[in-house]
Amino acid sequence: MYVLFSPEGKARMKNWFLPVTVLGLSGLGLLFASERGRERVRQALDKLLEHSDPLGDFHKFCEDQLETIQKNLDRISEALQGPRAS
């Protein structure tokens, strides 16, 4: 079993963390170093911004559902309280 913290309380770096970080950063550097890579990134961002926001649609759906639930809860609350004496 690998222990992340040593008995002295100091955090130990896992053996794979630094090489993976260096590999990832060098891959991003190579991507942005070439004109072809920059063009691909621009195309990906353009496609992302061109299409509608799927999370926004999901958010609207959730808001609608919450409003429906709230209305139903209000109706149930009124029904349980019975007619009020005015």
Buried (B, 14 or more C-beta within 10 A) or exposed (E): EEEEEEEEEEEEEEEEEEEEEEEEEEEEEEEEEEEEBEEEEEEEEEEEEEEEEEEEEEEEEEEEEEEEEEEEEEEEEEEEEEEEEE
